[in-house]
Amino acid sequence: MKPRPMEHRSPSARPPQPLLGFGQVRHTRLRPRRHAFAYPTFFVLLPMRELAACQGPLAINRRGALSFHDVDHGDGRPASQGGALAWLEQVLQAEGILDATGPVWLHCYPRVLGYTFKPVSFWYCHRADGTLRAIVVEVNNTFGERHCYLLDEPDAGPFWGAELQARKVFHVSPFCAVQGGYRFRFMRTQRDGLDRTVVRIDHDDAQGPLLQTSVSGTLEPITPTSVRRALWGHPLMTLALMARIHLQALRLWLKRVPFHRKPEAPAAFVSR
């Protein structure tokens, strides 16, 4: 079946329910030394407006083997203060986006056994008619800093997987200078009854393409069976993620890829 764009309506015709994605993270550096790796992973796709009412094995703002906590996103406000969704709505209003009143889906890593690190999360913000209005790309680095890139009018492209761009302003890796920009693509496909998502993020500097990254996965409802599969297959995913980040940094250092000191974080929490 022909690929289609990142869902411009809620990802299911059924009542919204949390989804679990099983897939892979890929990363390729093109210069000055080629360096590539791929890891299996899993993630969640959550209907944020309905999340508090969802029943199931995903623990919401409480302890659990697999859990979601509002304080892990945005400005860290707890559920008692509206949580991450209230933060998102405040950001959109501050940026003049007043018509994203429809479904909001969050693509992110959950907490596993109480621990989490979220290198990047994606907020898909829809209008009341179900069309995609904006995407907020929420980025964390290993220094405890966070920044958001707001992609406005993401469905303005004439074809599926339309490319969206943002200038890089936030430090992520000491092996990449804070310069150039990102190119984003958000795609969904359906084949043999399976719903699959792919997000591509490429980083270009003044010399051209530098990094090519993607996270992909096949989506299914969060059930006791899928949670067991995630935990048995990746019991220490968060710790493994942090270990892999430092392992790949060591390999880049051994390849003598230039090292860049961390600059000051951008003054604005959101850029567009």
N, C-alpha and C positions, 0 to 999 in steps of 0.2 A: 504494500500500500504506500502511496506517495506520502512523504513527510509533510507534516502540517506545523504551523507556528505554535509557540508556547501557548497553551490553552487560553484563548481570549474569553472563555466562559469558565465557570467552575469546572474542575477536572472530572466531574462525574454528573450524570443526569440524576443519579440517586441523591438522597439527602447527604449533605457533606459529611464525610467521615475522615479521620486521620489515615494517612497512607504511609507505608514503609517502602523505601526504594533500596533495592540491592543492585550494586553495580561496581563501578571502577573509577578511580581518580588517575588521570594521566598528566604528565608534566614533561615537557621537552624544552631544553635550552639549546638555542642554535649557535650562540657565540659567547665568548671567544673559544670555548671548548664545548663541543656537543655533549649534552648530558640529559639522559631520559630515564624515566621510571614510571611504573604503573602499579597501583595497589588496589586490592578489593576493598570495598567499603559498603556502608549502608547509611541511610539518612531518612529523615521524616519530611512529609509534606502535610502541613496542618491547616485546617480551616479556622482561622483565628477568631472570626466572629461567633462561631458555634462551639469553639473548643471547650469552654467551661462546662457545657452541657453534654459533651461526648462521654460515653461510658466505654470502658475497655481496659486492656492491660497497660496502656500508656499512662503513667502516673503524671497528673497535672499539678504542679506546684506542691508536690509532696515527694517523700522518698519512694524509690522504686528501682527495680533493676534497670528499667528503661523509663526515663522521665523527661518532662519539659518544665522549665522554670522561667517565668517572665523576667526575673532579674538578670538572666543571662543575655538579654538583648537590650538595645536602645540605650536609655540613660539609667537602666538598672532599677526602674521603679517596680515595686511589688504589685501583686494582683489587687491588694487592698486599695491601691491608688490608680487602678485602671490597667496596670500592667503594660506589657510591650505594645499592645494594640493602641492604648491611649497615647503612648509616646509616638507611634507611627502617625496617628491622625494629627497630632500636634505638629509634627514635621511637615506633613503634606500641606496643612493649612498655612504654616509659615512660608512655604514655598509657593503659595498661591494656587495649589491644587485642591479645589473645593468639590469636585464632582466624583471623587473616588469613594463613593458611598456604598458600593457593592461588595462582593466577596473579597476577602483578603486571605491569601494563602502564603504560608511561610515554609520555605525549603531550607532546612538547617540540620545540623547534627544534634541529636538528643544527648542528655546526660546518660552515661553508661555506668551503672553501679555508683552513681552519685558524682561522677567526674565528667567534665566536658572541656573541650577547646574547640571553638568555632572559627576556623580560618576565614570562612565566608558564608554568609547566609543571604537568601534572596526573598524579598517581600514582593509578591505579585498583587497589585492593587487594581481592582476593577471598578468600573462604573456600575450604576444600578442596573443597566441593561446587559451586564455581563461582559462588555468589551474591556480590554485591558487598558488602563489609564496610565499607570506608572509602575516602574520597578525600582525598588530601593535595594542596592547592593551593600550589605553591612559587612565590613572587613575588620578583623581583629589581627593584631600582630603579637609576637611572643613577649613584647614589652608591656603588655597589659593595656595597650592603646586601641582605640576604635575609631573608625571613620566610615561615613556612608556616602556612596555615589548615587545620586538620584537620576534615573533615566526617564526622561519625560516623553510622553506620547510614543511608547514603544511599538505600537502597531501601525505606525505611519509608513512603514516600508511596504513596497509593492509586492513582495513575495515572502514565502515562509522563511523563517530564520533570518529576517532582516537584521543587518549589522547595526549595533548601537555603539556609540563612542563616548569616552570620558577621558579627560586629562588626568594623568596620575599625579596625586598630590600627597599621598600617604605612604610612609615607609613600611615595607613588609619584610623584605629580605636584605641583609647586608651585602648581598651579591648583585643587587640591582639598585641603580641610582634612582632617586625620585625625579624622574623626567620622562618625557614622552607621554604615551596614552594607552588606554585599554580599548580593545574591540570585543564587544559582547555579542553572543548569539544564544538565543533560547529556543529550543526545539522540542516538539513532542511527536511521537509516532505511535501508531497502533498497528500491530501485526499479530495474526493468529490469536486475537483476543487479548493480547498483552499491551499494556500502556507503558510507554517508555519515554523518559525525559533525558535530554542532553543539554548541558550548559557549557559553552565554550568561552574562555577568556584568554585573549591573546594580548601580549604587551609588546608595543613597538617603542623603540627609542629613535634618536636622530639618524641612526644608520639603517633603520628598517626593523623587520620582525626580530624579536629577541626571545620571547617565551611563548609557548603554546600550551595551554592547560585546558582540561575539561573534567567534568564530573558527570557521569551518566548512570542510569539505573532503570530497572523495571519496577513499576509500582504495583503494590497490592495492599489491601486493607490491613490495618494493624489488628492482628488477632493473637491469641495465645500461641498459636502455631508459628506465625511469622516472627513473633518476639523471641521464642525459643530458638528459632533458626538464626536470628541475628546474634543472640547472646552466645550460642554454641559456636557459631562460625567466627565471631569477633568478640570474645569475652573481655578483652582489655583494649577496645578500640581507641579510647581517648589516650591512654598511656602509649599505645603503639603509634598513634599519630604524632605525639610529641617526640617520641624516640626517632621516628622516621625523619621528621623535620631536621633534627640535629645530626642524624646520620648523613643525610643528603648535603647538609652544610659542610660537614667534614670532608665529604668527597669532592665538593666544589673547591674547598680550600686546598686539598691535595692536588687538584688539577690546576692550581694557581690562578683561579678566576679572581679578578680584582675585588677587593673588599672595600665597602663604602660605610663610613661612620653614620650612625643614625642622626638625621637632622631633627630639628624641632617639629613637633606635630603641627598640622595646619590649624590656624586659628579658628576656622569654621568647622563645625562637626559634620556638616553636610555640604557636598559640592555637586554641581550639576553641569 
